Amino acid sequence: MDIVTALPTQARAIARLIMTAMTTDCCLYYAGPAHTIADFEELMTALVVRTDSQYSYCNTLVAMEHGDVIGVCTSYDGGQLHALRQAFIDETRQRLGRDFSDMEDETQAGELYIDSLCVAEAFRGRGIASALLGATIDRARRGGFPAAGLLVDTANPRAEQLYTRLGFVYQNDATWGGHAMRHLQYQF
């Protein structure tokens, strides 16, 4: 397995894994009642191809095995959230007729925000998520960030155990998308 910076040609595989991390319910919420999960996948694929999106391939590390994307970790400068989120707002308005311009912030300046982490189901339990997080922490360190941060759903204690095992520390409670979350950081 190799961990490398993503390429635009991997956009569909990346979008599918990000959607898995988001959960089907969340994806359907963003798609809205007039659209399908396939419509949302098209939107997410377009966002991964863009260079100005929070989900951009430029912001994504991929775990590769035998030429296939088997895991992703998408992260970006938390201080750039609003600029990067604009692509999502514009694309959902254009493609789905929905307006998400009033979304709550999930990060802030001063951290490399880990937006999405997912390993394909057939490859879980092999340390790939830990390797992706380690590479992302290295990316944050090299980028001069004081911390790498993320939100973890309180209903996902297994994920929180992974993060704390790797050195992430609880910062505060948060909510995002109507879900109770915990904000964790790996500080340098």
N, C-alpha and C positions, 0 to 999 in steps of 0.2 A: 504494500500500500504506500502511495505517495500523497503528500499534501502539497498542493500547488495553488497559485492564484487562478481563479476561474477564467474561462474564455467565453466570448459571446455565443459560440457554437454549442455551448453546454446549457443554454438558457432554459430549454424546456425541462431538462432533468433537474436543474436547480430550482425552477419554479415549483415543480411537483414536490420536492423535498421541503421547501419553505412552506408550501400549503399543508403538508403533513404536520409540520411543527405548529402551524396555526390552528389546526383541527378543522374537520369538515364543517362543523357548526359555525365556526368563525368565518370561514370562506363563504358559506351560504349567506351569512348575515351581510357581508360586504357585497356579494353578488346581488342580493335583493330578490324579492319575490318574482320579478319579471325575467330573471336570468338564471342560468344553470351553473353548476360547478365547472363545466367545460368553458363557459364564458369567462369565469373568473380565472381559469388557468391561462386563457389567451391573454388576459390583462396582465397577470403576473409574469408571463413569459416576456411580454413587451417591456415590462418594468426591469426585468433582469438584463435585457439587451441594452437598455439605456445606460448612459454614463452618469446621469444626473439624478438617479433614483437611489433611495435607501436600499433597495433590493438589487442594485446593479452588480453585474459580474465583477466590476472593479472593486467592490466591497466584500467579495466572497472568496473564501478559501474552500477548495473542494478536496475531498479524499477520493483518490482514484485507485481502481484495481482493474487490471486487464483492459484499460481504456474506458472503463465505465465510471461514472460519478456514483459513489456509494455513500457520500456524506457531504454536508455543507455546513459552513459557519459564516454567516453574514454579519459584518460589524462595520460601524462608521463612527465618525467624530460626533459625539452627542451634541456639541455646539452647533452642528450643521443640520440638526433634525428638521427644522422648518424648511430650509432650502431643499433638502433631499426629499421630504415628504410631499412637496409640491407636485412632483411627478405622479405620485399615487392619486392625489386630489384631482389633477387634470385628467389622468387616464380614466378614473372611475366616473368622472362627470361626462366625459366624451363617450366612453364605451358602454357604461351601465346607466347613465342618467341619474347618478347619485352624487350627493354633495357631502363630503367628509371634511370640509374645511374647518370644522370646529372640534376636531379630535383632540383628546387630551394628550399631553406630552408624556412620553415614557422614559425620557432621558434628559440630560442637561449637559452643559459645557463641563469639561474637566474629566470626561471618561470616554474611552473607546467603548461604545455601546454595542453589546452583542445582541443583535436583533433576532436572529434565527439560528438554531442549531438543530440538525436532524441527520440521522443515519438511517439508510434504507433498512427496512425490517430484517431482511435476510442477513444483514451484516452486524446486527446489534450484539453487544456482549463481547466484543473483540477489542475494546479500548479505543475505538475510532473516535468517539465523541471526546474522550479525554485528550487524544492527540490533536484533534481540531481545536479544542479549547487551549491547549498548550501553545499551538502555533499562533492563535489569536492573541494570547497574552504576550507572546514574543513580539507580535506586530505592534501591540500597544506600547510596549517598552521601547522598541525601536522608534516609534512615532513620538516619543516624549510625553505620552499621556501619564498623568499621575495615577490613573486607575483604569481598569477594564470593568465595566458594569453590565448588569443584566437584570431583568425581572423574571421571577419564577412564580408560577401559579401556586397558591397555597394548597391546591388540590393535587399537586405533583411532588410529594415529598421525596420520591426516588431521584428526581432531577436535582432537587435541592441538596440531597446527600452527595451527589456527584460533584456539584459546584463547591460545597464546603470541603470535601475531601481534597480538591485541587487548590484550596486556599482562598476561596471567595468568602467574604464575611458579611453578615447581615448589616444593613445600613438603616432601613426604615420600611414601614408598611406602605404599600401603594395600591392603587387600583388601575386597571386598564381594561377597556372593553367590557366593563361591568364585572370583572373578575377581581377577587382579592389576590394581591400579589405581594411578594417580598422583593425588595431591591437589595441586591448583593453586589459587592465590589471586591475585586482583587486589586490591592493597593501596592504601589511600588515604593 
